[in-house]
Every structure is written in structure tokens, then in C-alpha cells.
Amino acid sequence: MKLFTKSVFGFAIANLHFRKQVKLPQSDKKILKQGARSRIDLTEGPILKTLIRLAVPVTISMVLFTVYLIADLYFVGRLGPDAVAALSISANAFFIHLGFSTILGTGGMALIAQAFGRKDYGRAAQVFKQSIVLALIVGVMEAVTGLLIAPSYIKFFGGTGKTLQWGIEYFQIFSISFLFMILLYTIGNCYRGMGDTRTPMIIMLQANILNILLDPIFIFGWLGLPALGVRGAALASLISQIYALGIYVSIIFYKGTHITIKGSWRLDPGIIKKSLFIGIPAGMNHFLLAANLLITYRVISIYGTAVLASIGIGFRILQAIYIPVIAMASAMAAVIGQNFGARQFHRISGTLWRAWSISMLFMLACTVVCRLFPVSLIGTFSNDPDVIHSGVVYLSIFSLGNVMVGTIMISAAVFQGLGKTYPSLIGAVLDNALFAGLVFTLPAFFGWGMQSVWWIKLFTAAAETAAVGTWLGWELKRVRTKLSYQFQPA
């Protein structure tokens, strides 16, 4: 089957039958025409090409965001360890913010993708508006709360002296950014549900470049401006986020997006309930990740600073490895959502197996690299012999779980597309409960060393993979039966 979105003309021809069946208002026709160039109909065309076309912009966006974080840390690092500590303490709150953002973004993405699959653009517009309103409400609450608790928050996490002073200055501005970050994340996810990952990539590319350019200007006082220190880093981020949101506002309200936004913006309890049912379990996974990291650092801390440093390096290496798989999972969630709405099970299963196969090949290759060259990988970030030794142990063992981590990500994406995310949450709870129970007992009881922590983590990841994979198999059988039954003649 030829690629459905090869040209705007091809898109118009494909929509001709639908337009004959449903008489659209002129404004809707205009918006559909304007959005045709960047939106992909995920219910048609070669699955593999569609996945790659969606995943590449997501990958680029994630890499750019990583570059921005590194640049931010680099410039702040020139101010000394107190500034870095202030930034690190403030960044802890980002996990909580990311949880709220995921709740709203995942729910909106899934419902919009399913509506687009049914060609129900009116319903998609309703979900889009509800998602923006919810993001606005939650963002304001986050910003106000952050401003109120800034001094207490920095003190609670050990801020003293300059770290306390600079931490408060940074966190107060950082808290205002929560409002803009959650709006950007939610809108970007909604666009992904529409089949458009290119527009968010272009907007975030501009915003990240602007942020990197503004960082040294505000931090060090270039171009005749006063040197603001850590406040300058926070201000640069805030301005770039406002810039990105301004572009979205221009596209959505003035130039026209893939759907019409006319009509009521009042909260719809029905849509909100469905969105939160999908989003809350996905968001909770971020809170569980934070809890898992806290447990790990607590247990490992008895082995010394070098081991703690090696975890930070090894964890970031693995995070970089996971980026393409996360992007693939992000793309397939939108594809599966639209095809679930269009009741095309063959494309749901085809998307799953193609995405899983590509991800597993990539993860296996990365595992081989981590096993063959662990010293070179860890040594890139540290020349301390103790850090390198501990990092090699961490990377050599933990990389064996790459395939399991990839399978968990792909399974979670399928559940998101189907609008049923709680199985992934239950799997994560199982993993965390097993890890906490085993890591606090077995090493102490048997006198096992540091390596046992990573082997225990590998075991609990295998348990989560088995649980989520089995549940996914049951769910796919249920979906196939449901969609087949709906197609039976009356």
C-alpha cells in the first residue's frame, strides 16, 4: 500500500469520500485543508514508514531537550558547586511536575487519537479544549504552590548558605515555569494524537536554541545586562517557554490547526473523567520511578561516594540509550490509538510487532556495546578508578535488562493507545514492591555486596516484564474479539 500522506493532493482525495458522507462546515473544511500538510492519517499507509516518520521528530525533540539540560548545567556550573546544588535541589520537583503533565498529556493524546481514527474531529476538538483548560488550572496551582513553599522546600532538601539563597531565587522563577511547561507538554501530546509530531519538534527546537542563547547572557550579564546568576538560568528557561507557547497560540487561534476550536470551553465532566482514567496510571509511573531511585540511592549510599557517582553516570548512559525506544513507543501509542478508533485490529497488531522488533534489535545492540566497552563508556565522564570500577559493574549487569525495559515501554504504549493504562501501573507497583522488599532484606541477611542490588533490580524488572506482557496478550485477544464482533452483520 502506498504511503497515504505522500502529498497534500493525496490527502484531499482520501478525504473526499468522508466529506461526501458528512457535510462539514466551511470553517472545518478550511482547518482540515490547513492541517493536511503536517498531519498523518495513521489508519492508512505502510506501518513501518509511519512509525519512523512519527518517531524521528520525537527523538530529535528528546535529544534537543537533553542538550538543553546539559547546556543549562554547564553554564550554571561556572558559578560553583553551590549553584549546581541549588539547581539540583530545585530539579527534584520536576519529577512531580512531570507526573501531572503525563496525566493530562497521555489522557488527551489517547482520546484524540481514537477520535481521529473514527474521523470524529468534533470530539477531538472537545478533548483538545478540555486538555488545555485542565492544564491551565493545574499549571496555575503548581505555580502558586511552588512560590509559596520555595524557602521551605529548599531547606527541607538540605539547602544552606548560598545554596539556600540561590535555590530560593531559582525555584521561585522555576515554579512559574510549571504553568507554561504543563501547557506545552499537554498541547504537544495532543498534537501527537492527531498524528503530528513535526510541529511540536519545530517549536521546541526554536525554544531550546533560544534558551541556550539566553543562558549566558542572563547568567553572566553579557550585552550590558546585569549578571543574574542562577536566576538568569531560570529566567532564560521561562522566556523560551513563553515564546514556544506563543507560537502554539498563534497556530491554534489564528492560523488554524488540524481541528476547529470554536464552541464552548466549559469543563466537561465526562471527557475529564475519561482523560484522567487513562492519564492517572501513566502519571503515577513517574512518581514510582522517583521512589525507586530514592530506594536505590538509600541502599547504595553505604558503599561510598564513588559508587553513588557511578550510578549517576551509568543511569545517564542508559537514559541516552532509551531515547530512540521511548520515541518509538511514543509514536506507536498514537498509531494504535487512531487504529483502535478506526477498529482496525490488523494495524494494531502490526504496529506492535514492528515497533517491538525494531526496539529489541536496538536494545540488543546497545547491550552488546555496554558489555564490550563499559570502561570506555564510564571513563568518558570520570577518570576516578573507583568510579570507573563501580560504573563498569553497574553497566555490565544492568544493561542485561535493556530488552526487558524496552518491552515494558512498548507494552505501556499499546495500553496508552487502547486507553487502558492501569495494567502498566500495576506492573510498576509490582516491580517497586518486590525491589523494596528484597533489597532491604536479602543483601543484609546473606552478606551480599553491591552487585546484589543490581541483580535484584534485574529480577524485579523481569517480573514486571512477565506480568505486563501476559496482561497485554490477554488485552489484545479481548480487543480482537470486540472489534470482530462489532463488524458482524446484524
C-alpha positions in Angstrom: 0.0 0.0 0.0 1.4 3.4 -1.0 2.2 6.0 1.7 -1.0 7.7 2.5 0.5 11.1 3.1 2.7 11.3 0.1 1.2 14.6 -0.9 -1.5 17.1 0.1 -3.4 16.1 -3.1 -3.4 12.5 -2.0 -4.7 13.5 1.4 -7.6 15.5 -0.2 -8.6 12.6 -2.4 -8.6 10.2 0.5 -10.9 12.6 2.5 -13.3 13.0 -0.5 -15.5 10.0 0.5 -15.7 11.1 4.1 -16.7 14.7 3.1 -19.5 13.3 0.9 -20.9 11.3 3.8 -20.6 14.0 6.4 -21.3 17.6 5.4 -18.6 19.7 7.2 -18.9 23.4 8.0 -16.8 25.7 5.8 -14.6 26.5 8.8 -13.9 22.9 9.5 -13.0 22.3 5.8 -10.6 25.1 5.9 -8.9 23.8 9.0 -8.7 20.3 7.6 -7.0 21.7 4.5 -4.6 23.8 6.5 -3.6 20.8 8.7 -3.3 18.3 5.9 0.3 19.1 5.2 1.6 18.2 8.7 -0.9 15.6 9.9 -0.6 11.9 9.0 -3.6 9.7 8.8 -2.3 6.9 10.9 -5.1 4.5 9.8 -3.6 4.2 6.3 -0.2 3.6 4.6 2.8 1.4 5.4 3.0 0.9 9.2 6.8 0.9 9.4 7.2 4.2 7.4 4.5 5.8 9.5 6.2 4.7 12.8 9.6 6.1 11.6 8.1 9.3 10.4 6.4 9.9 13.7 9.3 8.7 15.9 12.1 10.7 14.3 10.7 14.1 15.3 10.1 12.8 18.9 13.7 11.5 19.0 15.1 14.9 17.8 12.9 16.7 20.4 14.2 14.5 23.2 17.8 14.9 22.1 17.4 18.7 22.0 15.9 18.7 25.4 18.9 16.7 26.7 21.3 19.1 25.1 19.4 22.0 26.7 19.7 20.3 30.2 23.4 19.8 29.7 23.9 23.4 28.5 22.0 24.7 31.5 24.1 22.7 33.9 27.3 23.7 32.1 26.7 27.5 32.4 25.4 27.2 36.0 28.4 25.0 36.8 30.7 28.0 36.1 29.2 29.7 39.2 30.5 27.0 41.5 29.1 23.9 43.5 26.6 26.0 45.5 24.9 27.0 42.2 24.8 23.4 40.9 23.4 22.2 44.3 20.7 24.9 44.1 19.8 23.8 40.6 19.8 20.1 41.5 17.5 20.6 44.6 15.0 22.6 42.5 15.1 19.9 39.8 13.7 17.3 42.2 10.3 18.9 41.9 10.4 18.3 38.2 9.5 14.6 38.8 6.3 15.7 40.5 5.5 18.2 37.7 6.3 15.5 35.1 3.8 13.2 36.7 1.0 15.8 36.4 2.0 16.6 32.9 1.9 13.0 31.9 -1.6 12.6 33.4 -3.0 15.3 31.3 -0.9 14.7 28.2 -1.5 10.9 28.0 -5.2 11.1 28.5 -5.6 13.8 25.9 -3.4 12.1 23.4 -5.2 8.7 23.7 -8.7 10.2 23.4 -7.8 12.5 20.5 -6.1 9.6 18.6 -9.1 7.4 18.9 -11.4 10.3 17.8 -9.2 10.9 14.8 -9.3 7.2 13.9 -13.1 7.5 13.9 -12.9 10.7 11.8 -14.8 12.4 14.7 -12.9 15.7 14.6 -15.6 17.4 16.6 -15.0 15.0 19.5 -11.2 15.5 19.1 -11.7 19.3 19.4 -13.7 18.9 22.6 -10.9 16.8 24.1 -8.3 19.2 23.0 -10.0 22.1 24.6 -10.7 20.2 27.8 -7.0 19.2 28.0 -5.8 22.8 27.6 -8.3 24.1 30.3 -7.2 21.3 32.7 -3.5 22.1 32.0 -4.2 25.7 32.7 -5.9 25.0 36.0 -3.2 22.5 37.2 -0.4 24.7 36.0 -1.7 27.7 38.0 -2.0 25.6 41.1 1.6 24.3 40.6 3.0 27.7 40.1 1.2 29.2 43.2 2.2 26.3 45.4 5.8 26.5 44.3 6.0 30.2 45.0 4.6 29.7 48.5 6.8 26.8 49.5 10.1 27.8 47.9 12.0 28.6 51.1 10.7 25.6 53.0 11.3 23.3 50.0 14.9 24.3 49.6 15.6 24.0 53.3 13.9 20.6 53.5 16.3 19.2 50.9 19.4 20.4 52.7 19.9 23.9 51.3 22.1 26.1 53.5 24.1 29.3 52.9 24.4 30.3 49.3 22.7 27.1 48.2 19.6 28.1 50.2 19.7 31.7 48.9 20.3 30.8 45.3 17.9 27.8 45.5 15.1 30.0 46.6 15.8 32.6 43.8 15.9 29.8 41.2 12.9 27.9 42.4 10.6 30.9 42.6 11.1 31.6 38.9 11.2 27.8 38.1 7.7 27.5 39.8 6.2 30.0 37.3 7.6 27.8 34.5 5.4 24.9 35.7 2.4 26.7 34.2 4.0 27.0 30.8 5.7 23.6 30.8 2.5 21.7 31.5 0.7 23.6 28.8 3.5 22.9 26.3 3.6 19.2 27.2 -0.2 18.7 27.0 -0.5 20.5 23.7 2.4 18.6 22.2 0.9 15.3 23.3 -2.5 16.3 21.8 -0.7 17.1 18.5 0.9 13.6 18.6 -2.6 12.1 19.0 -3.5 14.0 15.8 -0.6 12.3 14.0 1.6 15.5 14.0 4.9 15.2 15.8 6.7 17.6 13.4 5.0 20.8 14.7 6.0 20.2 18.3 9.5 19.4 17.2 10.0 22.6 15.3 8.5 24.7 18.1 10.7 23.1 20.8 13.8 23.3 18.5 13.3 27.1 18.4 12.6 27.3 22.2 15.7 25.2 23.1 18.0 27.2 20.9 16.6 30.5 22.4 17.1 29.1 25.9 20.8 28.1 25.2 21.5 31.6 23.7 19.9 33.4 26.6 21.5 31.3 29.4 25.0 33.0 29.3 23.5 36.4 28.6 21.3 36.4 31.8 23.6 34.3 34.0 26.9 36.3 33.4 25.4 39.6 32.4 26.5 39.8 28.7 25.5 42.6 26.3 25.4 45.1 29.2 22.7 43.3 31.2 23.1 42.7 34.9 24.5 39.3 35.9 21.6 37.4 37.4 23.4 34.1 38.3 21.1 31.2 38.8 18.1 33.4 38.5 19.3 34.1 34.9 19.1 30.4 34.1 15.6 30.2 35.4 14.6 33.4 33.5 16.1 32.1 30.2 14.0 28.9 30.5 10.8 30.9 31.3 11.2 33.2 28.4 11.9 30.4 25.9 8.7 28.5 27.2 6.6 31.7 26.8 8.0 32.0 23.3 7.0 28.4 22.5 3.5 28.8 23.9 3.1 32.0 21.9 3.8 30.1 18.7 1.2 27.5 19.7 -1.4 30.2 20.5 -0.7 31.8 17.1 -1.2 28.4 15.3 -4.2 27.3 17.3 -6.2 30.5 17.5 -5.2 32.5 14.4 -3.6 30.3 11.7 -5.8 27.3 12.3 -4.8 23.8 13.4 -6.0 20.3 12.5 -9.3 20.8 14.2 -11.6 23.7 14.9 -11.6 25.1 18.5 -14.8 27.1 18.2 -17.6 26.5 20.7 -17.8 26.2 24.5 -14.6 25.9 26.6 -16.5 24.9 29.7 -15.3 21.9 31.6 -17.0 18.6 30.5 -17.1 16.1 33.4 -17.5 13.2 31.0 -14.4 13.9 29.0 -12.4 14.8 32.1 -13.3 11.6 33.7 -12.2 9.5 30.7 -9.0 11.5 30.3 -8.0 11.1 33.9 -8.8 7.4 33.9 -6.2 7.0 31.1 -3.7 9.6 32.4 -3.5 9.0 36.1 -2.0 5.5 36.0 0.6 6.8 33.4 1.5 9.7 35.6 1.8 7.6 38.7 4.6 5.7 36.9 6.8 8.8 37.2 6.2 9.0 40.9 7.1 5.3 41.3 10.3 5.9 39.3 11.3 8.7 41.7 10.5 6.3 44.7 12.6 3.6 43.0 15.6 6.0 42.6 15.3 7.1 46.3 15.4 3.5 47.4 18.4 2.7 45.2 20.4 5.7 46.4 19.5 4.9 50.1 20.7 1.3 49.8 23.8 2.1 47.8 24.9 5.1 49.9 26.6 2.8 52.4 29.2 1.8 49.7 30.6 5.3 49.4 30.7 8.4 47.2 32.4 6.7 44.3 29.5 4.2 43.9 26.9 7.0 44.1 28.8 8.9 41.4 29.0 5.7 39.2 25.2 5.3 39.4 24.6 8.8 38.2 26.9 8.2 35.2 25.6 4.8 34.4 22.0 5.9 34.7 22.5 8.8 32.3 24.2 6.4 29.8 21.2 4.1 29.9 18.8 7.1 29.6 20.6 8.1 26.4 20.2 4.5 25.1 16.5 4.5 25.9 15.7 7.7 23.9 15.0 6.0 20.5 12.9 3.4 22.1 10.9 6.0 24.1 10.4 7.8 20.8 9.2 4.6 19.1 6.8 3.9 21.9 5.5 7.5 21.8 4.9 7.1 18.0 3.2 3.7 18.3 0.8 5.0 21.0 -0.7 7.5 18.6 -0.8 4.9 15.7 -2.6 2.3 17.9 -4.9 4.9 19.3 -6.1 6.0 15.8 -6.4 2.5 14.6 -8.3 1.4 17.7 -10.7 4.2 16.9 -11.0 3.1 13.3 -11.5 -0.6 14.5 -8.5 -1.9 12.5 -7.0 -4.7 14.6 -4.6 -5.9 11.9 -2.9 -2.5 12.1 -2.8 -2.5 15.9 -1.1 -5.9 16.0 1.1 -5.0 13.0 2.2 -1.8 14.7 3.0 -3.6 17.9 5.2 -6.3 16.4 7.1 -3.9 14.1 7.8 -1.5 16.9 8.8 -4.2 19.3 11.1 -5.9 16.8 12.9 -2.7 16.0 13.2 -1.7 19.6 14.6 -5.1 20.6 17.2 -5.2 17.9 18.3 -1.8 19.0 18.4 -2.7 22.7 20.3 -5.9 22.0 22.9 -3.9 20.1 23.3 -1.5 22.9 23.6 -4.3 25.4 26.5 -5.7 23.4 28.2 -2.3 23.4 27.7 -1.9 27.1 29.1 -5.3 27.8 32.1 -4.9 25.5 33.1 -1.3 26.2 31.9 -0.4 29.8 35.3 1.1 30.8 35.3 3.4 27.8 31.7 4.5 28.4 32.1 5.2 32.1 35.6 6.7 31.6 34.2 9.3 29.2 32.6 11.0 32.3 35.1 10.2 35.0 38.8 9.3 35.4 38.5 8.2 39.0 39.4 4.5 39.2 36.9 3.7 41.9 34.1 5.4 40.0 35.0 3.6 36.8 35.2 0.2 38.6 31.8 0.6 40.2 30.3 2.0 37.0 31.5 -1.0 35.0 29.8 -3.3 37.4 26.6 -1.3 37.2 26.6 -1.0 33.4 27.6 -4.7 32.8 24.8 -6.1 34.9 22.0 -3.5 34.4 22.5 -3.5 30.6 21.3 -7.1 30.6 17.8 -5.7 31.3 17.7 -3.5 28.2 15.4 -5.9 26.4 13.1 -6.1 29.4 13.0 -2.3 29.8 12.2 -1.9 26.0 9.4 -4.5 26.2 7.9 -2.7 29.2 8.0 0.6 27.3 6.4 -0.8 24.2 3.7 -2.6 26.2 2.9 0.6 28.0 2.5 2.4 24.7 0.0 -0.2 23.5 -2.1 0.2 26.6 -2.0 4.0 26.2 -3.3 3.8 22.6 -6.1 1.5 23.8 -7.0 3.9 26.6 -6.2 1.4 29.3 -3.1 2.4 31.2 -3.7 0.8 34.7 -2.0 -2.6 33.8 1.3 -0.7 33.3 0.8 0.9 36.7 0.1 -2.4 38.4 3.3 -3.8 36.8 5.3 -0.9 38.1 3.9 -1.3 41.6 4.8 -5.0 41.5 8.4 -4.1 40.4 8.8 -1.5 43.2 7.2 -3.6 45.9 9.5 -6.6 45.0 12.5 -4.4 44.8 12.0 -2.7 48.1 11.2 -6.0 49.9 14.2 -7.9 48.5 16.8 -5.2 48.5 16.3 -4.3 52.2 16.4 -7.9 53.3 18.5 -10.3 51.2 21.8 -8.4 50.9 21.9 -7.8 54.7 20.8 -11.4 55.6 23.2 -13.2 53.3 26.0 -10.6 53.4 25.8 -9.9 49.7 27.8 -7.0 48.2 26.9 -4.1 46.0 26.4 -6.3 42.9 23.4 -8.0 44.5 21.4 -4.8 44.3 21.7 -4.7 40.5 20.9 -8.4 40.2 17.8 -7.9 42.4 16.7 -5.0 40.2 17.2 -7.2 37.1 15.0 -9.9 38.7 12.2 -7.4 39.6 12.3 -6.0 36.0 11.9 -9.5 34.7 8.8 -10.0 37.0 7.3 -6.7 35.7 8.0 -7.7 32.1 6.3 -11.1 32.5 3.3 -9.5 34.3 2.8 -6.7 31.7 3.5 -8.9 28.7 1.0 -11.5 29.9 -1.7 -8.9 30.5 -1.1 -7.3 27.1 -1.6 -10.7 25.5 -5.0 -11.1 27.2 -6.0 -7.5 26.3 -5.2 -7.9 22.6 -7.3 -11.1 22.5 -10.2 -9.1 24.1 -9.8 -6.2 21.7 -9.7 -8.6 18.6 -12.8 -10.3 19.8 -14.6 -7.0 20.5 -13.7 -5.4 17.1 -14.6 -8.6 15.2 -17.9 -8.8 16.9 -18.7 -5.1 16.0 -18.2 -6.0 12.3 -20.5 -8.9 12.3 -23.6 -8.3 10.2 -26.9 -7.7 12.0 
